[in-house]
Amino acid sequence: MDIKGARTIGIINMVLLMTKPVAGVMVTMMPNDTNSVQNVTLSCSAEHGTRPEFFWTKDGKNITETGRLSIRNFGQALVMHMVSVEDCGIYTCLVANQLNSRTQSLNLLVSKFALQRTRSKKPVSKEGE
């Protein structure tokens, strides 16, 4: 539409950002078993998603950092030091962006026997030695 006497006083630049929804969320554990370890790292990743944010829960409750729990790599890693039976539970990673959110869970099981075996520093001696 032509308007008589109209002037151009500026140019408007538009930037179109393509935002992809979060998809393909995975949680992995290193090492992959708790039979002979003292520290465990749970890692969370997403195959797709623009500007994802990562959050952790244990048994439905938000996890906060403590002396034994630390959250690293912008929330993508949860590190547990000196794993104990109290750490057993369902750990869930929530990955969210402005379009959607997805979760993935992992059930961490730790046995008392494995912990006793890995934390024992005393040498085992045979009878008669």
C-alpha positions as semicolon CSV with decimal commas, in nm:
position;residue;x (nm);y (nm);z (nm)
1;M;0,000;0,000;0,000
2;D;0,137;0,337;-0,105
3;I;0,090;0,631;0,129
4;K;0,159;0,980;-0,010
5;G;0,420;1,164;0,187
6;A;0,535;0,856;0,387
7;R;0,905;0,825;0,458
8;T;1,116;0,533;0,556
9;I;1,269;0,614;0,893
10;G;1,432;0,284;0,973
11;I;1,473;-0,075;0,881
12;I;1,344;-0,350;1,104
13;N;1,564;-0,658;1,118
14;M;1,397;-0,981;1,212
15;V;1,585;-1,280;1,341
16;L;1,405;-1,608;1,325
17;L;1,538;-1,868;1,567
18;M;1,446;-2,225;1,499
19;T;1,372;-2,397;1,825
20;K;1,366;-2,776;1,838
21;P;1,176;-2,967;2,106
22;V;1,359;-3,193;2,348
23;A;1,374;-3,557;2,236
24;G;1,582;-3,869;2,289
25;V;1,665;-3,828;2,658
26;M;1,903;-4,090;2,801
27;V;2,046;-4,152;3,148
28;T;2,363;-4,358;3,183
29;M;2,570;-4,464;3,483
30;M;2,949;-4,485;3,511
31;P;3,074;-4,729;3,606
32;N;2,785;-4,939;3,482
33;D;2,745;-5,138;3,805
34;T;2,776;-5,066;4,176
35;N;2,936;-5,397;4,276
36;S;3,287;-5,263;4,327
37;V;3,280;-4,884;4,325
38;Q;3,268;-4,599;4,571
39;N;3,176;-4,318;4,332
40;V;2,901;-4,321;4,071
41;T;2,822;-4,066;3,800
42;L;2,480;-4,047;3,639
43;S;2,487;-3,864;3,306
44;C;2,190;-3,721;3,121
45;S;2,180;-3,631;2,753
46;A;1,928;-3,532;2,489
47;E;1,962;-3,610;2,119
48;H;1,761;-3,302;2,023
49;G;1,649;-2,981;2,184
50;T;1,741;-2,616;2,160
51;R;1,885;-2,469;2,480
52;P;1,795;-2,760;2,709
53;E;1,808;-2,729;3,086
54;F;1,873;-3,033;3,308
55;F;1,722;-3,112;3,648
56;W;1,756;-3,418;3,876
57;T;1,519;-3,581;4,123
58;K;1,550;-3,884;4,348
59;D;1,226;-4,066;4,427
60;G;1,032;-3,761;4,306
61;K;1,218;-3,504;4,521
62;N;1,453;-3,237;4,383
63;I;1,820;-3,311;4,440
64;T;2,039;-3,045;4,594
65;E;2,415;-3,058;4,620
66;T;2,568;-3,187;4,944
67;G;2,913;-3,298;5,050
68;R;2,851;-3,633;4,879
69;L;2,636;-3,519;4,584
70;S;2,749;-3,275;4,319
71;I;2,581;-3,159;4,000
72;R;2,820;-3,087;3,714
73;N;2,834;-3,002;3,346
74;F;2,540;-2,758;3,359
75;G;2,320;-3,021;3,525
76;Q;2,401;-3,304;3,286
77;A;2,600;-3,504;3,544
78;L;2,512;-3,610;3,897
79;V;2,815;-3,737;4,091
80;M;2,771;-3,946;4,406
81;H;3,076;-3,987;4,628
82;M;3,107;-4,282;4,867
83;V;2,787;-4,450;4,747
84;S;2,582;-4,605;5,027
85;V;2,262;-4,804;5,059
86;E;2,081;-4,476;5,134
87;D;2,156;-4,371;4,775
88;C;1,931;-4,646;4,636
89;G;1,628;-4,509;4,456
90;I;1,485;-4,390;4,129
91;Y;1,686;-4,105;3,980
92;T;1,509;-3,902;3,713
93;C;1,659;-3,650;3,475
94;L;1,421;-3,385;3,344
95;V;1,532;-3,208;3,027
96;A;1,329;-2,900;2,937
97;N;1,329;-2,608;2,698
98;Q;1,070;-2,346;2,602
99;L;0,878;-2,597;2,386
100;N;0,855;-2,912;2,598
101;S;1,015;-3,140;2,855
102;R;1,110;-3,507;2,866
103;T;1,225;-3,735;3,147
104;Q;1,426;-4,054;3,178
105;S;1,478;-4,254;3,498
106;L;1,728;-4,503;3,633
107;N;1,682;-4,728;3,937
108;L;2,005;-4,731;4,140
109;L;2,058;-5,043;4,349
110;V;2,344;-5,082;4,595
111;S;2,400;-5,388;4,812
112;K;2,552;-5,377;5,160
113;F;2,777;-5,669;5,068
114;A;2,930;-5,482;4,774
115;L;2,991;-5,173;4,987
116;Q;3,155;-5,369;5,265
117;R;3,378;-5,544;5,014
118;T;3,488;-5,222;4,840
119;R;3,537;-5,013;5,153
120;S;3,734;-5,273;5,347
121;K;4,101;-5,180;5,357
122;K;4,206;-5,462;5,592
123;P;4,400;-5,746;5,434
124;V;4,229;-6,084;5,443
125;S;4,436;-6,347;5,624
126;K;4,399;-6,720;5,618
127;E;4,394;-6,926;5,937
128;G;4,733;-7,060;6,036
129;E;4,935;-6,775;5,883
